[in-house]
Every structure is written in C-alpha cells, then in structure tokens.
Amino acid sequence: MQFATRRATESDADAIAEAHRDSIRAIGPHFYPTKVVGDWCDGINGALYIDAMARGEVFFIAIGTIDGRDVVLGFASDYQIEGTRHGTSAYVRGAVARRGVGSSLLRLAEQYGRERGARTIRIEASLAGVAFYQRHGYVELSRGATRLRSGKAIAVVFMEKRLAEPNNA
C-alpha cells in the first residue's frame, strides 16, 4: 500500500476526525456493542484536534488513495503526560487496517516523543487496539474503563512501553 506521512496541521483537523470516526465504525463493532461504538463517535470533530494541537499534542497523518480520492488514512499522536512520560494513540480507517499504515504512524509518534525526552509511553488502548500495541512492544498494566467525550464509559486496557535512550535507539 502506498501512502505518505507527515505532521498534521490545523487544516487537517476535519480529515483526521473523519478517519477517526471511520476507524471506530469499521473496527470497533468487532469488540464493542453498537451503542458503545455510537457513544465513542459522539463529539469527534475537527475542533477536538485543533484544541489538542493548541494544548501541545502533535499529530502525524498518513495520506493515500481510497476509491480514487486522496484521504487521511489514519493518524497517531504524541503528547506529554508528565516529565518523561508521554501518551499516544493511533487510528486507521478500516479499509487500510493491517497494511502498515498504523505501524508507520505509531513509529513516527514514538520517535517524536523520544526526541523530546520521552522514556515511557502510556496508552489507554481500546479493546480493538490491544493486539496492535502488543505487537509494537506495549505491555498491559491493567484493565479498566475511561470516559468518552459523551461521558459514557468504555472498557480499555492501560498499556505502557519503555523507550530506548536516544543513543541506543
């Protein structure tokens, strides 16, 4: 699969939201009831990503062609939680799942965090993402729930990855 990656800008926010909703709707139903998938999509819009960028979260996107049109295929992000602990997430459209897009994006986000002093990356992985993150070296810390933008709870797996020091990367 051919795609290009780059750092996202505010002008990409609506396309990121579209890719995010597509990922949830295409992949989420294999792991969550329909109601939870709907709740998960609620509130995902371009403003969400513009606000996150304003708070310092950095997004990377993959752009490629689906059905003859160029679209954002997926995204990953890096944000500082505290000190050398960063957070991340990665989402891809259902049509490109398991084709290397998410892996490329996650590597970009991890490298960006590492260059900014991250030594560990934490994630609240959806059940849909657990195997993906495990393949990339994340380990399960615990299971629980987190609140969606709708205020409803969703089951997640809290995961962490320790990064190599920059000179050992």
N, C-alpha and C positions, 0 to 999 in steps of 0.2 A: 504494500500500500504506500502510495506517495503522499507526503504531506510536508509542510514547512512549519517550523515552530518559531515563536518569538515572544517577547514580553508584551503583555497586553497593555492597552491604553484605555482611557475612559470611553473613547469612541467604540470600543469593542464590547462594552458592558451588555447591551441588549443581545448580542450574538452569544455571549457567554451564558446569559440567562436561558436563552433558547436551547443551547447544548445541554445545560444542567437539567432542565425540565425533560428533555428527550431522554437523557440517561436514566433519570428516575422512572419515567413512564415505561421505558423499554426493558430495563434490567430489574428495577425494584419489585415488580409483581412476582418474580421468582422467589422472593424472600419475605415479602410483607403482604398483608391483606390489602385489598383495593382501597379501603378507607384510609389506611396509613399512607399509601402512595399518594393519594389526593392531598392529604394533610401536608405531606412532605413537599409537594409542589407549591402549596399556597405561599404567597409572598416572595417567590423567586422572580425578580425582575431586575432590569438594568441598574436601578438606583441602589440595590443591595451591593453590587460590585463597585459602583462609584464610591459609596460610603466606605466600603472596606479599603479601597485604594487610598482614600483620604486619611484613614487611620494607619496606613503603612503596610497593608497587605499587598504583596506583589503577585500578580497572576501571569502565567505563561499559557499561551494558547497554541493549538495545532490547527492549521488551516488546510483543507483539502476539498476534494470534489465529491459530492453525493448527488446522484440523479442529475448530473450536468450543471450543477451550480456550486460555486465556492462557498463553503460554510466553515464555521468554527466546529471542528470535530470533537474537541474536548479542551479541558483546562486543568491546571494544577496551580497551587498557590503556596506561598511561604509567608509566615508571619511569626513575629517574636512573641512568645508567651511570657518568659521571664528569664533574664540572664542569657545563658547559653542554651536554653530550651526553646525550641521553635515548634510550630504546628504546620500541618499541611493537609491537603486533600487533593484528590484527583477524580475527575469525572470524564467519561467519554460517551458519545452517542452510541446507542445500541447497535447501529449498523457497522460500527468500527471496533466494537469490543473484541478484545483478544487478538488485535492486529498490530500491537506495538505502539499505538498512539499514547495510551495511558502510561506505559513504561517510560517512554521518551520524556513525557511531560513531568512525571514524578522525578526522574533524574535531574531535570533542569531545576526544579524547585529545591531538591535536596542540595544540589551544588550551590545554588544561590544562598541558601541558608548557611551552608558550610563556610562560604566565603565571608559571611557576616558574623561568624563566630559560633554558629550552632554546633553543639556537641551531641544533642539528642533531639529527636523529632517525635512529637506525640500526635496521635490522631484519635478521634472518636469515629471509628470505622463503622459504616453501615454494615449490616449482615451481608449485603451484596458485595462489599469491598474486602472482606476479611481475607479470602484466599489470595487476592491480588496483592495486598500489602504483605502477607506472609511470604509470598514469592520474592518480595523485594527486601526481605530481612527484618520486617517488623515482627515483634513478639507480643503476644497477648499479655496484658497486665491484669485485666479484669473485665467483667461484663456488667452492663447496666443499661441505663437509658439516658437520653439527653432530650432537651426541649427543642421542638421545631419552632419556626417563626410563627406558626399558628397557635403556639402554646401547648400543643399536644406532645406527648412523649413518644419516642421511637427507641426501640432496642438497638444498642450499639455495643461494640467491643472496643475497649480502651487499649490502644497499642502504642508501642514505642520502638524506636530504632536508634541505636547509638552510632554516631558517625565517626569515621576515622579522622584523626588530626589532619589538617591541611597538607602537611608534608608527607603524610602516609597515604593520602587519598589516591 
